[in-house]
Amino acid sequence: MSGVERCQVAIVGAGPVGTVMATLLAQAGIDVVVLEAAEDCAQDLRASTFHPPTLEMLDQIGITPMLLERGLKAPVYHWRDRTTGEVIDFDLTEVSDVTRYPFRIQCEQYHLSRGLAAALDHYTNAQVRFSHRLLTFQQDDHGVDLAIETLTGIDRLRADYLIAADGANSIVRKWLGIEFDGFTYAERFLCLSTETELADHLPNLAYVNYVSDPKEWLVLLRVPSVWRVLVPTDAALGDDELRSERMKNGIFERLIGEGSSVQTQHRTLYRVHQRVAKSFREGRVMLVGDSAHLNNPLGGFGMNSGVHDAFNLFDKLEPVLRGRAGEGNLALYDRQRREVTHSFTQMQTKENMAFIKGGQDSAHAARRAKMQEMKQNDGLRRAYLLRQAMFESLAQASAIA
Ligand SMILES: Cc1cc2nc3c(=O)[nH]c(=O)nc-3n(C[C@H](O)[C@H](O)[C@H](O)COP(=O)(O)OP(=O)(O)OC[C@H]3O[C@@H](n4cnc5c(N)ncnc54)[C@H](O)[C@@H]3O)c2cc1C
């Protein structure tokens, strides 16, 4: 392989998960190259919630102070019933004894990936290469050979290990032929963002609100720049109609009593999936983040669980790279993160979706009664807060041998 550039770890994708993974490795002195197909880190409105344990992890790589400075602190979140007006509030301050960050931080995810990608420039052992698209790769017993499309040609790189942080459509997962089991929701979701201050119209609004309704449920999320309103759409309608003024006016008319005066910055349609890769590892290649699992956004678990993958994988991979542990460590990464994706993230997001869809049926009445009981009962409420803040998922993962 003389003449071919080498590194210890190649990471595909400079999203939040790839940049966190790269920073962990770079800070440990590992030689790492990040390949990103786009010209820069994406600046779209996707994840906006950082849960307490994620803030604690990100503190280890020095980025939490920036998130605290740029984001909004949200100790309280609401489950609301649109028809009755009932509000059930949960306050993370109650779990201050287990975390130094008893709140969610509401901050656009691109602050994380852009901040980390810029900081990686300062490491001599790390590089982020934009406009570098992984085309294909082949692994053998000692490493992985990559073919990468650049603006001017095809580059070759040999890495000891390859980490796929290349998102939902992961080319790495596809080349490995790993099944991505699960389902796609029939309805698409429409995400509208506006600078209109919704709290002026809806009293007692939290920064994070899940509004249950059988006809049109809503997620109302505040980030520093805008309010984001997420609604399900009618599968029979086309893109133009769904993004139209008429549609936007109707949504805000029903929400705050006026629609035409509301200006929107984004009107984004997207499909939502519940899928988990059959394996998070094949030999010297590991999947992290959206390349390994997808879930609906109710609870804000997608990016957070990807960051948790990165920290877990770092703990397993670093000793392997140092020759202090064998490949069994990588198999443990696969078991811990894959099993917890099924037992926690998938299960909880499906439950959150069932609750928000509401309905007049007895199943919804039972779910509502359970939520009210959790609110009233100190022990149940604490367990619920720790579950929704993802502490429980981390405890579950570390218990898997
Ligand atoms: C509307 C919406 C709201 C969301 N809200 C939340 C929330 O509140 N909380 C939460 O935790 N999660 C949320 N999520 C999910 C969250 O955005 C994702 O889980 C997160 O972006 C996953 O990060 P990632 O780094 O794994 O993948 P991505 O962010 O998708 O990054 C993948 C990167 O890989 C690059 N890439 C792809 N293929 C190649 C290739 N062949 N070569 C080189 N580069 C490549 C892409 O260009 C991209 O930059 C939301 C998602 C959506 C759509």
Ligand as a Chemical Component Dictionary entry (heavy atoms), coordinates in Angstrom:
data_LIG
# 
_chem_comp.id                   LIG 
_chem_comp.type                 NON-POLYMER 
_chem_comp.pdbx_formal_charge   0 
_chem_comp.three_letter_code    LIG 
# 
loop_
_chem_comp_atom.comp_id 
_chem_comp_atom.atom_id 
_chem_comp_atom.alt_atom_id 
_chem_comp_atom.type_symbol 
_chem_comp_atom.charge 
_chem_comp_atom.model_Cartn_x 
_chem_comp_atom.model_Cartn_y 
_chem_comp_atom.model_Cartn_z 
_chem_comp_atom.pdbx_ordinal 
LIG C1  C1  C 0 -36.981 18.219 11.810 1  
LIG C2  C2  C 0 -36.074 17.419 12.701 2  
LIG C3  C3  C 0 -36.078 17.698 14.061 3  
LIG C4  C4  C 0 -35.215 16.988 14.888 4  
LIG N1  N1  N 0 -35.226 17.309 16.223 5  
LIG C5  C5  C 0 -34.376 16.639 17.071 6  
LIG C6  C6  C 0 -34.275 17.005 18.472 7  
LIG O1  O1  O 0 -34.930 17.941 18.973 8  
LIG N2  N2  N 0 -33.395 16.316 19.248 9  
LIG C7  C7  C 0 -32.613 15.313 18.736 10 
LIG O2  O2  O 0 -31.825 14.718 19.502 11 
LIG N3  N3  N 0 -32.666 14.964 17.416 12 
LIG C8  C8  C 0 -33.530 15.602 16.569 13 
LIG N4  N4  N 0 -33.547 15.290 15.230 14 
LIG C9  C9  C 0 -32.651 14.256 14.717 15 
LIG C10 C10 C 0 -31.260 14.805 14.456 16 
LIG O3  O3  O 0 -31.289 15.914 13.596 17 
LIG C11 C11 C 0 -30.379 13.711 13.878 18 
LIG O4  O4  O 0 -30.497 12.580 14.717 19 
LIG C12 C12 C 0 -28.913 14.155 13.785 20 
LIG O5  O5  O 0 -28.727 15.155 12.820 21 
LIG C13 C13 C 0 -28.038 12.950 13.417 22 
LIG O6  O6  O 0 -26.714 13.374 13.328 23 
LIG P1  P1  P 0 -25.670 12.557 12.455 24 
LIG O7  O7  O 0 -24.383 13.282 12.658 25 
LIG O8  O8  O 0 -25.774 11.108 12.784 26 
LIG O9  O9  O 0 -26.189 12.665 10.957 27 
LIG P2  P2  P 0 -26.398 13.959 10.036 28 
LIG O10 O10 O 0 -26.669 15.161 10.868 29 
LIG O11 O11 O 0 -27.404 13.571 9.021  30 
LIG O12 O12 O 0 -24.968 14.162 9.337  31 
LIG C14 C14 C 0 -24.492 13.268 8.358  32 
LIG C15 C15 C 0 -23.418 13.969 7.549  33 
LIG O13 O13 O 0 -22.817 13.021 6.673  34 
LIG C16 C16 C 0 -22.587 13.620 5.429  35 
LIG N5  N5  N 0 -22.497 12.539 4.429  36 
LIG C17 C17 C 0 -23.486 11.708 4.009  37 
LIG N6  N6  N 0 -23.012 10.830 3.095  38 
LIG C18 C18 C 0 -21.687 11.100 2.937  39 
LIG C19 C19 C 0 -20.650 10.524 2.127  40 
LIG N7  N7  N 0 -20.890 9.489  1.308  41 
LIG N8  N8  N 0 -19.410 11.053 2.212  42 
LIG C20 C20 C 0 -19.148 12.105 3.048  43 
LIG N9  N9  N 0 -20.103 12.688 3.815  44 
LIG C21 C21 C 0 -21.349 12.186 3.766  45 
LIG C22 C22 C 0 -23.781 14.538 5.243  46 
LIG O14 O14 O 0 -23.497 15.558 4.291  47 
LIG C23 C23 C 0 -23.968 15.078 6.650  48 
LIG O15 O15 O 0 -23.224 16.252 6.880  49 
LIG C24 C24 C 0 -34.391 15.967 14.365 50 
LIG C25 C25 C 0 -34.404 15.681 12.997 51 
LIG C26 C26 C 0 -35.230 16.384 12.165 52 
LIG C27 C27 C 0 -35.238 16.067 10.687 53 
# 
loop_
_chem_comp_bond.comp_id 
_chem_comp_bond.atom_id_1 
_chem_comp_bond.atom_id_2 
_chem_comp_bond.value_order 
_chem_comp_bond.pdbx_ordinal 
LIG C1  C2  SING 1  
LIG C2  C3  SING 2  
LIG C2  C26 DOUB 3  
LIG C3  C4  DOUB 4  
LIG C4  N1  SING 5  
LIG C4  C24 SING 6  
LIG N1  C5  DOUB 7  
LIG C5  C6  SING 8  
LIG C5  C8  SING 9  
LIG C6  O1  DOUB 10 
LIG C6  N2  SING 11 
LIG N2  C7  SING 12 
LIG C7  O2  DOUB 13 
LIG C7  N3  SING 14 
LIG N3  C8  DOUB 15 
LIG C8  N4  SING 16 
LIG N4  C9  SING 17 
LIG N4  C24 SING 18 
LIG C9  C10 SING 19 
LIG C10 O3  SING 20 
LIG C10 C11 SING 21 
LIG C11 O4  SING 22 
LIG C11 C12 SING 23 
LIG C12 O5  SING 24 
LIG C12 C13 SING 25 
LIG C13 O6  SING 26 
LIG O6  P1  SING 27 
LIG P1  O7  DOUB 28 
LIG P1  O8  SING 29 
LIG P1  O9  SING 30 
LIG O9  P2  SING 31 
LIG P2  O10 DOUB 32 
LIG P2  O11 SING 33 
LIG P2  O12 SING 34 
LIG O12 C14 SING 35 
LIG C14 C15 SING 36 
LIG C15 O13 SING 37 
LIG C15 C23 SING 38 
LIG O13 C16 SING 39 
LIG C16 N5  SING 40 
LIG C16 C22 SING 41 
LIG N5  C17 SING 42 
LIG N5  C21 SING 43 
LIG C17 N6  DOUB 44 
LIG N6  C18 SING 45 
LIG C18 C19 SING 46 
LIG C18 C21 DOUB 47 
LIG C19 N7  SING 48 
LIG C19 N8  DOUB 49 
LIG N8  C20 SING 50 
LIG C20 N9  DOUB 51 
LIG N9  C21 SING 52 
LIG C22 O14 SING 53 
LIG C22 C23 SING 54 
LIG C23 O15 SING 55 
LIG C24 C25 DOUB 56 
LIG C25 C26 SING 57 
LIG C26 C27 SING 58 
# 
